Amino acid sequence: MKTVIFILILCFAANLAFGQTSNNPAYKIRASKGGVTVTFQGKQHRLNVGEHIDAAKITSTEVYFADQKDGFRYLVIEVTGDSRDGNYDRQCGAGIESNLIWLKLDSAWKILDLKSIRYQSCWSGIDLNGPFKITKNALTMEFSNARDNVETRLSYNADEPEKGFQIAETATKDPS
């Protein structure tokens, strides 16, 4: 009995780590080699965004927004993962890298435009300043880059998906 419970817990944890979540239940997303695969209306669409993902090993993905306007499809996805691919007890061994990615796709799901923002990074000293603020049609977040002494505020308006991310950066005082 203990073995059965342990296996169920292990399967549940694996589903959380590699599972697919979406604010729009019509869209499902999962990590795939070199990118992500989005399933919409039962059809899988591979998006080769690997070079825009900073994680060495993807552990979670999520679709925050999926909109269509003027014949184009717009997605805002989050990709998070380990800073290093493997178990290390040195710098960033347990670190996290996270990207928020805005995609403009044509009707065949070809990427026409893409913007990737790294908002959390062990390697680059970037930390999220509190949780995202997400409503039905908007997202805002703030994060700090300690290395470059920059505070960034990112916003996205799903009513105007063609505008992509709106970004405002301000310099912070150098602590030295």
C-alpha positions in Angstrom: 0.0 0.0 0.0 2.8 2.4 0.9 4.4 1.7 -2.5 1.2 2.5 -4.4 0.8 5.8 -2.5 4.5 6.6 -3.1 4.1 5.9 -6.9 0.9 8.1 -7.0 2.7 11.0 -5.3 5.7 10.6 -7.6 3.5 10.6 -10.7 1.7 13.7 -9.4 5.0 15.5 -8.7 6.3 14.6 -12.2 3.1 16.0 -13.8 3.6 19.3 -11.9 7.2 19.6 -12.9 6.8 18.8 -16.6 3.0 19.3 -16.9 1.2 21.7 -19.1 -0.8 24.6 -17.8 -2.7 27.4 -19.5 -5.0 30.2 -18.5 -6.8 29.3 -21.7 -7.9 25.6 -21.5 -8.0 25.3 -25.3 -4.1 25.6 -25.3 -1.8 23.1 -23.8 2.0 23.5 -23.7 5.0 21.3 -23.0 8.7 21.5 -23.3 10.2 19.7 -26.2 13.9 19.6 -27.4 14.9 23.0 -28.6 11.6 24.7 -27.8 8.0 24.1 -26.8 5.0 22.3 -28.3 1.6 24.0 -28.1 -1.5 21.9 -28.6 -4.6 23.8 -29.9 -7.8 22.1 -30.9 -6.1 18.7 -30.8 -3.3 19.7 -33.2 0.3 20.0 -32.0 2.4 23.0 -33.1 6.2 22.9 -32.5 7.7 26.3 -31.8 11.5 26.4 -32.1 12.2 29.0 -29.4 15.1 27.2 -27.8 17.7 29.9 -28.5 15.4 32.3 -26.6 15.2 30.2 -23.5 17.9 30.7 -20.9 17.2 27.5 -18.8 19.6 24.6 -19.2 16.7 22.2 -18.5 13.1 23.2 -18.8 11.0 22.3 -15.7 7.7 24.2 -16.4 5.8 25.9 -19.1 2.7 27.9 -19.2 0.5 29.8 -21.7 -0.6 33.1 -20.0 -2.4 34.6 -23.0 -3.5 33.3 -26.4 -5.2 35.9 -28.7 -6.1 36.2 -32.3 -6.3 39.6 -34.1 -6.2 40.6 -37.8 -5.3 37.1 -38.9 -2.4 36.6 -36.5 -2.2 34.5 -33.4 -0.4 36.0 -30.3 0.9 33.9 -27.4 2.5 34.9 -24.2 4.3 31.9 -22.6 6.5 31.4 -19.6 9.4 28.9 -19.7 11.2 28.2 -16.4 14.0 25.7 -15.7 17.2 24.9 -14.0 20.3 27.1 -14.4 22.4 24.0 -14.9 21.7 20.7 -16.5 22.5 18.3 -13.8 23.2 18.2 -10.0 25.9 20.6 -9.0 26.9 21.9 -5.6 28.6 25.0 -7.0 27.4 28.4 -8.3 23.8 28.2 -9.6 23.6 24.4 -8.9 20.0 25.0 -7.6 19.5 28.2 -9.6 16.5 29.1 -11.7 16.2 30.8 -15.2 12.9 32.1 -16.3 11.7 33.7 -19.6 8.5 35.3 -20.6 8.1 35.1 -24.4 5.7 37.0 -26.7 5.1 35.4 -30.1 3.4 36.6 -33.2 2.4 33.7 -35.4 0.8 33.4 -38.8 -2.2 31.1 -39.5 0.2 28.2 -40.1 1.8 28.8 -36.7 5.1 30.1 -38.3 6.9 32.5 -35.9 6.8 36.0 -37.5 8.1 37.9 -34.4 9.3 37.0 -31.0 10.4 38.9 -27.9 12.0 37.0 -24.9 12.5 38.6 -21.6 14.6 37.0 -18.9 13.0 38.0 -15.6 14.7 35.6 -13.2 18.3 34.4 -13.5 20.9 33.0 -11.1 23.6 33.6 -13.7 22.7 37.2 -14.4 21.6 38.4 -11.0 18.0 39.0 -12.1 15.2 38.7 -9.5 11.5 39.1 -9.7 10.1 41.8 -7.4 7.1 40.0 -6.1 4.5 37.9 -8.1 3.2 38.7 -11.5 -0.1 40.7 -11.6 -2.4 39.0 -14.0 -5.9 39.9 -14.9 -8.2 38.6 -17.6 -6.5 40.8 -20.2 -3.3 42.2 -18.7 0.0 41.2 -17.1 2.5 43.3 -15.3 5.7 42.4 -13.5 8.7 44.1 -12.1 12.2 42.7 -11.8 15.7 43.9 -10.8 19.0 43.3 -12.5 21.6 43.6 -9.7 24.5 43.4 -12.1 23.5 46.1 -14.4 21.7 48.2 -11.7 18.4 48.3 -13.6 14.8 48.0 -12.5 12.5 46.8 -15.2 8.7 47.0 -15.4 7.0 44.9 -18.1 3.4 45.0 -19.1 1.2 43.3 -21.6 -2.3 44.2 -22.8 -4.2 41.3 -24.4 -6.6 43.8 -25.9 -3.7 45.1 -28.0 -1.6 41.9 -28.5 0.2 43.3 -31.6 2.0 45.8 -29.4 3.8 42.9 -27.5 5.6 43.7 -24.2 5.8 47.3 -23.0 9.0 47.7 -21.1 10.3 50.6 -18.9 13.7 50.5 -17.4 15.1 52.8 -14.7 18.6 52.9 -13.4 19.1 52.1 -9.7 21.8 53.5 -7.5 25.1 51.6 -7.5 25.4 50.3 -3.9 29.1 50.9 -3.8 
